[in-house]
Each structure stands twice: as C-alpha cells, then as structure tokens.
Amino acid sequence: MDKQHAHQLLDELGPGQFEAVVRLLEVMTDPATVSIANAPIDDEPVSEEEERAVAASKEWFKHNAGIPFEDVAAELGFTMEQVRGDKERV
C-alpha cells in the first residue's frame, strides 16, 4: 500500500471516521506509545513480598472504598488537564 492509496482512502472517510483515524495515527506515532509497544515483556518473577502486598491490597479493597484518581491529583496540586498533558505543567 502506498501513500497515494492511503490519501484516497482518507478522502472517502466521513468527519467522525477521519477524526478516529487521525487519533489512531497520533497514538501510533507517539514516541512513548512506540517505546511501550517495543519494550520487552516483564518476565521478572514476582517475589513473595510482592504477592503478600497484592493480597493485602485486595483484602483492603474488600472493606474500603478506593480514592478517585482525580482526588489524588488534586491533593497533590494538579488539575486533570495537567495530568493528561492538556495544559502546561507546573
């Protein structure tokens, strides 16, 4: 498939479809996304200490409500726009 064919296909898309393809292309070409996609699989064994920590966390959540991420960000002085990278960072 060449670029000319890709351009022809893009010209056939409706506005919503075009926006979706543009977003997909942005994700596919984002250096962080590419880096994560190419990263080796984490095959490090889980330690007994880590297993105990996960079990304790799961038990805690059985009896307690979680804290919304937005609340944690606000407590640290960030807005969700900053967390998402929509605004300049502090």
Phi and psi restraints in degrees (range 20) as a CNS / XPLOR table:
assign (resid 1 and name C) (resid 2 and name N)
       (resid 2 and name CA) (resid 2 and name C) 1.0 -107.7 20.0 2
assign (resid 2 and name N) (resid 2 and name CA)
       (resid 2 and name C) (resid 3 and name N) 1.0 172.7 20.0 2
assign (resid 2 and name C) (resid 3 and name N)
       (resid 3 and name CA) (resid 3 and name C) 1.0 -64.4 20.0 2
assign (resid 3 and name N) (resid 3 and name CA)
       (resid 3 and name C) (resid 4 and name N) 1.0 -33.9 20.0 2
assign (resid 3 and name C) (resid 4 and name N)
       (resid 4 and name CA) (resid 4 and name C) 1.0 -62.8 20.0 2
assign (resid 4 and name N) (resid 4 and name CA)
       (resid 4 and name C) (resid 5 and name N) 1.0 -43.7 20.0 2
assign (resid 4 and name C) (resid 5 and name N)
       (resid 5 and name CA) (resid 5 and name C) 1.0 -62.9 20.0 2
assign (resid 5 and name N) (resid 5 and name CA)
       (resid 5 and name C) (resid 6 and name N) 1.0 -41.9 20.0 2
assign (resid 5 and name C) (resid 6 and name N)
       (resid 6 and name CA) (resid 6 and name C) 1.0 -60.8 20.0 2
assign (resid 6 and name N) (resid 6 and name CA)
       (resid 6 and name C) (resid 7 and name N) 1.0 -42.0 20.0 2
assign (resid 6 and name C) (resid 7 and name N)
       (resid 7 and name CA) (resid 7 and name C) 1.0 -62.8 20.0 2
assign (resid 7 and name N) (resid 7 and name CA)
       (resid 7 and name C) (resid 8 and name N) 1.0 -40.6 20.0 2
assign (resid 7 and name C) (resid 8 and name N)
       (resid 8 and name CA) (resid 8 and name C) 1.0 -62.2 20.0 2
assign (resid 8 and name N) (resid 8 and name CA)
       (resid 8 and name C) (resid 9 and name N) 1.0 -43.5 20.0 2
assign (resid 8 and name C) (resid 9 and name N)
       (resid 9 and name CA) (resid 9 and name C) 1.0 -64.8 20.0 2
assign (resid 9 and name N) (resid 9 and name CA)
       (resid 9 and name C) (resid 10 and name N) 1.0 -40.2 20.0 2
assign (resid 9 and name C) (resid 10 and name N)
       (resid 10 and name CA) (resid 10 and name C) 1.0 -62.2 20.0 2
assign (resid 10 and name N) (resid 10 and name CA)
       (resid 10 and name C) (resid 11 and name N) 1.0 -37.2 20.0 2
assign (resid 10 and name C) (resid 11 and name N)
       (resid 11 and name CA) (resid 11 and name C) 1.0 -65.4 20.0 2
assign (resid 11 and name N) (resid 11 and name CA)
       (resid 11 and name C) (resid 12 and name N) 1.0 -21.7 20.0 2
assign (resid 11 and name C) (resid 12 and name N)
       (resid 12 and name CA) (resid 12 and name C) 1.0 -87.2 20.0 2
assign (resid 12 and name N) (resid 12 and name CA)
       (resid 12 and name C) (resid 13 and name N) 1.0 -10.3 20.0 2
assign (resid 12 and name C) (resid 13 and name N)
       (resid 13 and name CA) (resid 13 and name C) 1.0 -78.6 20.0 2
assign (resid 13 and name N) (resid 13 and name CA)
       (resid 13 and name C) (resid 14 and name N) 1.0 146.8 20.0 2
assign (resid 13 and name C) (resid 14 and name N)
       (resid 14 and name CA) (resid 14 and name C) 1.0 -77.8 20.0 2
assign (resid 14 and name N) (resid 14 and name CA)
       (resid 14 and name C) (resid 15 and name N) 1.0 168.2 20.0 2
assign (resid 14 and name C) (resid 15 and name N)
       (resid 15 and name CA) (resid 15 and name C) 1.0 -54.9 20.0 2
assign (resid 15 and name N) (resid 15 and name CA)
       (resid 15 and name C) (resid 16 and name N) 1.0 -45.1 20.0 2
assign (resid 15 and name C) (resid 16 and name N)
       (resid 16 and name CA) (resid 16 and name C) 1.0 -66.3 20.0 2
assign (resid 16 and name N) (resid 16 and name CA)
       (resid 16 and name C) (resid 17 and name N) 1.0 -39.7 20.0 2
assign (resid 16 and name C) (resid 17 and name N)
       (resid 17 and name CA) (resid 17 and name C) 1.0 -66.3 20.0 2
assign (resid 17 and name N) (resid 17 and name CA)
       (resid 17 and name C) (resid 18 and name N) 1.0 -40.7 20.0 2
assign (resid 17 and name C) (resid 18 and name N)
       (resid 18 and name CA) (resid 18 and name C) 1.0 -62.3 20.0 2
assign (resid 18 and name N) (resid 18 and name CA)
       (resid 18 and name C) (resid 19 and name N) 1.0 -44.4 20.0 2
assign (resid 18 and name C) (resid 19 and name N)
       (resid 19 and name CA) (resid 19 and name C) 1.0 -61.6 20.0 2
assign (resid 19 and name N) (resid 19 and name CA)
       (resid 19 and name C) (resid 20 and name N) 1.0 -39.5 20.0 2
assign (resid 19 and name C) (resid 20 and name N)
       (resid 20 and name CA) (resid 20 and name C) 1.0 -65.1 20.0 2
assign (resid 20 and name N) (resid 20 and name CA)
       (resid 20 and name C) (resid 21 and name N) 1.0 -42.0 20.0 2
assign (resid 20 and name C) (resid 21 and name N)
       (resid 21 and name CA) (resid 21 and name C) 1.0 -66.4 20.0 2
assign (resid 21 and name N) (resid 21 and name CA)
       (resid 21 and name C) (resid 22 and name N) 1.0 -40.7 20.0 2
assign (resid 21 and name C) (resid 22 and name N)
       (resid 22 and name CA) (resid 22 and name C) 1.0 -61.5 20.0 2
assign (resid 22 and name N) (resid 22 and name CA)
       (resid 22 and name C) (resid 23 and name N) 1.0 -44.6 20.0 2
assign (resid 22 and name C) (resid 23 and name N)
       (resid 23 and name CA) (resid 23 and name C) 1.0 -62.3 20.0 2
assign (resid 23 and name N) (resid 23 and name CA)
       (resid 23 and name C) (resid 24 and name N) 1.0 -42.6 20.0 2
assign (resid 23 and name C) (resid 24 and name N)
       (resid 24 and name CA) (resid 24 and name C) 1.0 -59.6 20.0 2
assign (resid 24 and name N) (resid 24 and name CA)
       (resid 24 and name C) (resid 25 and name N) 1.0 -44.5 20.0 2
assign (resid 24 and name C) (resid 25 and name N)
       (resid 25 and name CA) (resid 25 and name C) 1.0 -63.9 20.0 2
assign (resid 25 and name N) (resid 25 and name CA)
       (resid 25 and name C) (resid 26 and name N) 1.0 -37.8 20.0 2
assign (resid 25 and name C) (resid 26 and name N)
       (resid 26 and name CA) (resid 26 and name C) 1.0 -62.2 20.0 2
assign (resid 26 and name N) (resid 26 and name CA)
       (resid 26 and name C) (resid 27 and name N) 1.0 -43.8 20.0 2
assign (resid 26 and name C) (resid 27 and name N)
       (resid 27 and name CA) (resid 27 and name C) 1.0 -65.8 20.0 2
assign (resid 27 and name N) (resid 27 and name CA)
       (resid 27 and name C) (resid 28 and name N) 1.0 -43.1 20.0 2
assign (resid 27 and name C) (resid 28 and name N)
       (resid 28 and name CA) (resid 28 and name C) 1.0 -65.7 20.0 2
assign (resid 28 and name N) (resid 28 and name CA)
       (resid 28 and name C) (resid 29 and name N) 1.0 -29.2 20.0 2
assign (resid 28 and name C) (resid 29 and name N)
       (resid 29 and name CA) (resid 29 and name C) 1.0 -100.9 20.0 2
assign (resid 29 and name N) (resid 29 and name CA)
       (resid 29 and name C) (resid 30 and name N) 1.0 -2.4 20.0 2
assign (resid 29 and name C) (resid 30 and name N)
       (resid 30 and name CA) (resid 30 and name C) 1.0 -66.5 20.0 2
assign (resid 30 and name N) (resid 30 and name CA)
       (resid 30 and name C) (resid 31 and name N) 1.0 126.4 20.0 2
assign (resid 30 and name C) (resid 31 and name N)
       (resid 31 and name CA) (resid 31 and name C) 1.0 -56.7 20.0 2
assign (resid 31 and name N) (resid 31 and name CA)
       (resid 31 and name C) (resid 32 and name N) 1.0 -37.7 20.0 2
assign (resid 31 and name C) (resid 32 and name N)
       (resid 32 and name CA) (resid 32 and name C) 1.0 -66.9 20.0 2
assign (resid 32 and name N) (resid 32 and name CA)
       (resid 32 and name C) (resid 33 and name N) 1.0 -42.4 20.0 2
assign (resid 32 and name C) (resid 33 and name N)
       (resid 33 and name CA) (resid 33 and name C) 1.0 -63.7 20.0 2
assign (resid 33 and name N) (resid 33 and name CA)
       (resid 33 and name C) (resid 34 and name N) 1.0 -43.4 20.0 2
assign (resid 33 and name C) (resid 34 and name N)
       (resid 34 and name CA) (resid 34 and name C) 1.0 -63.3 20.0 2
assign (resid 34 and name N) (resid 34 and name CA)
       (resid 34 and name C) (resid 35 and name N) 1.0 -42.5 20.0 2
assign (resid 34 and name C) (resid 35 and name N)
       (resid 35 and name CA) (resid 35 and name C) 1.0 -61.8 20.0 2
assign (resid 35 and name N) (resid 35 and name CA)
       (resid 35 and name C) (resid 36 and name N) 1.0 -44.9 20.0 2
assign (resid 35 and name C) (resid 36 and name N)
       (resid 36 and name CA) (resid 36 and name C) 1.0 -64.4 20.0 2
assign (resid 36 and name N) (resid 36 and name CA)
       (resid 36 and name C) (resid 37 and name N) 1.0 -42.4 20.0 2
assign (resid 36 and name C) (resid 37 and name N)
       (resid 37 and name CA) (resid 37 and name C) 1.0 -63.3 20.0 2
assign (resid 37 and name N) (resid 37 and name CA)
       (resid 37 and name C) (resid 38 and name N) 1.0 -31.1 20.0 2
assign (resid 37 and name C) (resid 38 and name N)
       (resid 38 and name CA) (resid 38 and name C) 1.0 -95.1 20.0 2
assign (resid 38 and name N) (resid 38 and name CA)
       (resid 38 and name C) (resid 39 and name N) 1.0 -0.3 20.0 2
assign (resid 38 and name C) (resid 39 and name N)
       (resid 39 and name CA) (resid 39 and name C) 1.0 -71.2 20.0 2
assign (resid 39 and name N) (resid 39 and name CA)
       (resid 39 and name C) (resid 40 and name N) 1.0 146.8 20.0 2
assign (resid 39 and name C) (resid 40 and name N)
       (resid 40 and name CA) (resid 40 and name C) 1.0 -68.3 20.0 2
assign (resid 40 and name N) (resid 40 and name CA)
       (resid 40 and name C) (resid 41 and name N) 1.0 154.2 20.0 2
assign (resid 40 and name C) (resid 41 and name N)
       (resid 41 and name CA) (resid 41 and name C) 1.0 -67.9 20.0 2
assign (resid 41 and name N) (resid 41 and name CA)
       (resid 41 and name C) (resid 42 and name N) 1.0 136.4 20.0 2
assign (resid 41 and name C) (resid 42 and name N)
       (resid 42 and name CA) (resid 42 and name C) 1.0 -76.5 20.0 2
assign (resid 42 and name N) (resid 42 and name CA)
       (resid 42 and name C) (resid 43 and name N) 1.0 103.3 20.0 2
assign (resid 42 and name C) (resid 43 and name N)
       (resid 43 and name CA) (resid 43 and name C) 1.0 -110.0 20.0 2
assign (resid 43 and name N) (resid 43 and name CA)
       (resid 43 and name C) (resid 44 and name N) 1.0 18.1 20.0 2
assign (resid 43 and name C) (resid 44 and name N)
       (resid 44 and name CA) (resid 44 and name C) 1.0 -69.1 20.0 2
assign (resid 44 and name N) (resid 44 and name CA)
       (resid 44 and name C) (resid 45 and name N) 1.0 132.9 20.0 2
assign (resid 44 and name C) (resid 45 and name N)
       (resid 45 and name CA) (resid 45 and name C) 1.0 -65.0 20.0 2
assign (resid 45 and name N) (resid 45 and name CA)
       (resid 45 and name C) (resid 46 and name N) 1.0 148.5 20.0 2
assign (resid 45 and name C) (resid 46 and name N)
       (resid 46 and name CA) (resid 46 and name C) 1.0 -83.3 20.0 2
assign (resid 46 and name N) (resid 46 and name CA)
       (resid 46 and name C) (resid 47 and name N) 1.0 129.6 20.0 2
assign (resid 46 and name C) (resid 47 and name N)
       (resid 47 and name CA) (resid 47 and name C) 1.0 -77.5 20.0 2
assign (resid 47 and name N) (resid 47 and name CA)
       (resid 47 and name C) (resid 48 and name N) 1.0 162.4 20.0 2
assign (resid 47 and name C) (resid 48 and name N)
       (resid 48 and name CA) (resid 48 and name C) 1.0 -61.1 20.0 2
assign (resid 48 and name N) (resid 48 and name CA)
       (resid 48 and name C) (resid 49 and name N) 1.0 -37.6 20.0 2
assign (resid 48 and name C) (resid 49 and name N)
       (resid 49 and name CA) (resid 49 and name C) 1.0 -62.5 20.0 2
assign (resid 49 and name N) (resid 49 and name CA)
       (resid 49 and name C) (resid 50 and name N) 1.0 -42.3 20.0 2
assign (resid 49 and name C) (resid 50 and name N)
       (resid 50 and name CA) (resid 50 and name C) 1.0 -65.7 20.0 2
assign (resid 50 and name N) (resid 50 and name CA)
       (resid 50 and name C) (resid 51 and name N) 1.0 -40.8 20.0 2
assign (resid 50 and name C) (resid 51 and name N)
       (resid 51 and name CA) (resid 51 and name C) 1.0 -62.0 20.0 2
assign (resid 51 and name N) (resid 51 and name CA)
       (resid 51 and name C) (resid 52 and name N) 1.0 -41.1 20.0 2
assign (resid 51 and name C) (resid 52 and name N)
       (resid 52 and name CA) (resid 52 and name C) 1.0 -65.0 20.0 2
assign (resid 52 and name N) (resid 52 and name CA)
       (resid 52 and name C) (resid 53 and name N) 1.0 -39.8 20.0 2
assign (resid 52 and name C) (resid 53 and name N)
       (resid 53 and name CA) (resid 53 and name C) 1.0 -64.4 20.0 2
assign (resid 53 and name N) (resid 53 and name CA)
       (resid 53 and name C) (resid 54 and name N) 1.0 -41.8 20.0 2
assign (resid 53 and name C) (resid 54 and name N)
       (resid 54 and name CA) (resid 54 and name C) 1.0 -64.6 20.0 2
assign (resid 54 and name N) (resid 54 and name CA)
       (resid 54 and name C) (resid 55 and name N) 1.0 -43.9 20.0 2
assign (resid 54 and name C) (resid 55 and name N)
       (resid 55 and name CA) (resid 55 and name C) 1.0 -62.2 20.0 2
assign (resid 55 and name N) (resid 55 and name CA)
       (resid 55 and name C) (resid 56 and name N) 1.0 -41.9 20.0 2
assign (resid 55 and name C) (resid 56 and name N)
       (resid 56 and name CA) (resid 56 and name C) 1.0 -64.1 20.0 2
assign (resid 56 and name N) (resid 56 and name CA)
       (resid 56 and name C) (resid 57 and name N) 1.0 -39.4 20.0 2
assign (resid 56 and name C) (resid 57 and name N)
       (resid 57 and name CA) (resid 57 and name C) 1.0 -64.2 20.0 2
assign (resid 57 and name N) (resid 57 and name CA)
       (resid 57 and name C) (resid 58 and name N) 1.0 -45.2 20.0 2
assign (resid 57 and name C) (resid 58 and name N)
       (resid 58 and name CA) (resid 58 and name C) 1.0 -62.1 20.0 2
assign (resid 58 and name N) (resid 58 and name CA)
       (resid 58 and name C) (resid 59 and name N) 1.0 -40.3 20.0 2
assign (resid 58 and name C) (resid 59 and name N)
       (resid 59 and name CA) (resid 59 and name C) 1.0 -64.3 20.0 2
assign (resid 59 and name N) (resid 59 and name CA)
       (resid 59 and name C) (resid 60 and name N) 1.0 -42.3 20.0 2
assign (resid 59 and name C) (resid 60 and name N)
       (resid 60 and name CA) (resid 60 and name C) 1.0 -59.3 20.0 2
assign (resid 60 and name N) (resid 60 and name CA)
       (resid 60 and name C) (resid 61 and name N) 1.0 -44.1 20.0 2
assign (resid 60 and name C) (resid 61 and name N)
       (resid 61 and name CA) (resid 61 and name C) 1.0 -69.3 20.0 2
assign (resid 61 and name N) (resid 61 and name CA)
       (resid 61 and name C) (resid 62 and name N) 1.0 -19.0 20.0 2
assign (resid 61 and name C) (resid 62 and name N)
       (resid 62 and name CA) (resid 62 and name C) 1.0 -67.8 20.0 2
assign (resid 62 and name N) (resid 62 and name CA)
       (resid 62 and name C) (resid 63 and name N) 1.0 -25.4 20.0 2
assign (resid 62 and name C) (resid 63 and name N)
       (resid 63 and name CA) (resid 63 and name C) 1.0 -116.8 20.0 2
assign (resid 63 and name N) (resid 63 and name CA)
       (resid 63 and name C) (resid 64 and name N) 1.0 -4.2 20.0 2
assign (resid 63 and name C) (resid 64 and name N)
       (resid 64 and name CA) (resid 64 and name C) 1.0 -136.9 20.0 2
assign (resid 64 and name N) (resid 64 and name CA)
       (resid 64 and name C) (resid 65 and name N) 1.0 149.2 20.0 2
assign (resid 64 and name C) (resid 65 and name N)
       (resid 65 and name CA) (resid 65 and name C) 1.0 -81.2 20.0 2
assign (resid 65 and name N) (resid 65 and name CA)
       (resid 65 and name C) (resid 66 and name N) 1.0 144.1 20.0 2
assign (resid 65 and name C) (resid 66 and name N)
       (resid 66 and name CA) (resid 66 and name C) 1.0 -71.9 20.0 2
assign (resid 66 and name N) (resid 66 and name CA)
       (resid 66 and name C) (resid 67 and name N) 1.0 168.5 20.0 2
assign (resid 66 and name C) (resid 67 and name N)
       (resid 67 and name CA) (resid 67 and name C) 1.0 -102.2 20.0 2
assign (resid 67 and name N) (resid 67 and name CA)
       (resid 67 and name C) (resid 68 and name N) 1.0 122.7 20.0 2
assign (resid 67 and name C) (resid 68 and name N)
       (resid 68 and name CA) (resid 68 and name C) 1.0 -57.9 20.0 2
assign (resid 68 and name N) (resid 68 and name CA)
       (resid 68 and name C) (resid 69 and name N) 1.0 139.0 20.0 2
assign (resid 68 and name C) (resid 69 and name N)
       (resid 69 and name CA) (resid 69 and name C) 1.0 -56.5 20.0 2
assign (resid 69 and name N) (resid 69 and name CA)
       (resid 69 and name C) (resid 70 and name N) 1.0 -37.2 20.0 2
assign (resid 69 and name C) (resid 70 and name N)
       (resid 70 and name CA) (resid 70 and name C) 1.0 -59.1 20.0 2
assign (resid 70 and name N) (resid 70 and name CA)
       (resid 70 and name C) (resid 71 and name N) 1.0 -38.2 20.0 2
assign (resid 70 and name C) (resid 71 and name N)
       (resid 71 and name CA) (resid 71 and name C) 1.0 -67.2 20.0 2
assign (resid 71 and name N) (resid 71 and name CA)
       (resid 71 and name C) (resid 72 and name N) 1.0 -40.1 20.0 2
assign (resid 71 and name C) (resid 72 and name N)
       (resid 72 and name CA) (resid 72 and name C) 1.0 -64.3 20.0 2
assign (resid 72 and name N) (resid 72 and name CA)
       (resid 72 and name C) (resid 73 and name N) 1.0 -45.2 20.0 2
assign (resid 72 and name C) (resid 73 and name N)
       (resid 73 and name CA) (resid 73 and name C) 1.0 -60.3 20.0 2
assign (resid 73 and name N) (resid 73 and name CA)
       (resid 73 and name C) (resid 74 and name N) 1.0 -45.0 20.0 2
assign (resid 73 and name C) (resid 74 and name N)
       (resid 74 and name CA) (resid 74 and name C) 1.0 -63.1 20.0 2
assign (resid 74 and name N) (resid 74 and name CA)
       (resid 74 and name C) (resid 75 and name N) 1.0 -40.7 20.0 2
assign (resid 74 and name C) (resid 75 and name N)
       (resid 75 and name CA) (resid 75 and name C) 1.0 -63.2 20.0 2
assign (resid 75 and name N) (resid 75 and name CA)
       (resid 75 and name C) (resid 76 and name N) 1.0 -29.9 20.0 2
assign (resid 75 and name C) (resid 76 and name N)
       (resid 76 and name CA) (resid 76 and name C) 1.0 -87.1 20.0 2
assign (resid 76 and name N) (resid 76 and name CA)
       (resid 76 and name C) (resid 77 and name N) 1.0 -0.4 20.0 2
assign (resid 76 and name C) (resid 77 and name N)
       (resid 77 and name CA) (resid 77 and name C) 1.0 89.1 20.0 2
assign (resid 77 and name N) (resid 77 and name CA)
       (resid 77 and name C) (resid 78 and name N) 1.0 18.9 20.0 2
assign (resid 77 and name C) (resid 78 and name N)
       (resid 78 and name CA) (resid 78 and name C) 1.0 -110.5 20.0 2
assign (resid 78 and name N) (resid 78 and name CA)
       (resid 78 and name C) (resid 79 and name N) 1.0 149.8 20.0 2
assign (resid 78 and name C) (resid 79 and name N)
       (resid 79 and name CA) (resid 79 and name C) 1.0 -93.5 20.0 2
assign (resid 79 and name N) (resid 79 and name CA)
       (resid 79 and name C) (resid 80 and name N) 1.0 161.3 20.0 2
assign (resid 79 and name C) (resid 80 and name N)
       (resid 80 and name CA) (resid 80 and name C) 1.0 -66.6 20.0 2
assign (resid 80 and name N) (resid 80 and name CA)
       (resid 80 and name C) (resid 81 and name N) 1.0 -28.8 20.0 2
assign (resid 80 and name C) (resid 81 and name N)
       (resid 81 and name CA) (resid 81 and name C) 1.0 -63.3 20.0 2
assign (resid 81 and name N) (resid 81 and name CA)
       (resid 81 and name C) (resid 82 and name N) 1.0 -39.9 20.0 2
assign (resid 81 and name C) (resid 82 and name N)
       (resid 82 and name CA) (resid 82 and name C) 1.0 -67.4 20.0 2
assign (resid 82 and name N) (resid 82 and name CA)
       (resid 82 and name C) (resid 83 and name N) 1.0 -41.0 20.0 2
assign (resid 82 and name C) (resid 83 and name N)
       (resid 83 and name CA) (resid 83 and name C) 1.0 -62.7 20.0 2
assign (resid 83 and name N) (resid 83 and name CA)
       (resid 83 and name C) (resid 84 and name N) 1.0 -41.4 20.0 2
assign (resid 83 and name C) (resid 84 and name N)
       (resid 84 and name CA) (resid 84 and name C) 1.0 -77.0 20.0 2
assign (resid 84 and name N) (resid 84 and name CA)
       (resid 84 and name C) (resid 85 and name N) 1.0 -10.9 20.0 2
assign (resid 84 and name C) (resid 85 and name N)
       (resid 85 and name CA) (resid 85 and name C) 1.0 85.2 20.0 2
assign (resid 85 and name N) (resid 85 and name CA)
       (resid 85 and name C) (resid 86 and name N) 1.0 15.6 20.0 2
assign (resid 85 and name C) (resid 86 and name N)
       (resid 86 and name CA) (resid 86 and name C) 1.0 -77.9 20.0 2
assign (resid 86 and name N) (resid 86 and name CA)
       (resid 86 and name C) (resid 87 and name N) 1.0 -21.1 20.0 2
assign (resid 86 and name C) (resid 87 and name N)
       (resid 87 and name CA) (resid 87 and name C) 1.0 -127.7 20.0 2
assign (resid 87 and name N) (resid 87 and name CA)
       (resid 87 and name C) (resid 88 and name N) 1.0 168.6 20.0 2
assign (resid 87 and name C) (resid 88 and name N)
       (resid 88 and name CA) (resid 88 and name C) 1.0 -61.4 20.0 2
assign (resid 88 and name N) (resid 88 and name CA)
       (resid 88 and name C) (resid 89 and name N) 1.0 143.7 20.0 2
assign (resid 88 and name C) (resid 89 and name N)
       (resid 89 and name CA) (resid 89 and name C) 1.0 -80.0 20.0 2
assign (resid 89 and name N) (resid 89 and name CA)
       (resid 89 and name C) (resid 90 and name N) 1.0 152.4 20.0 2
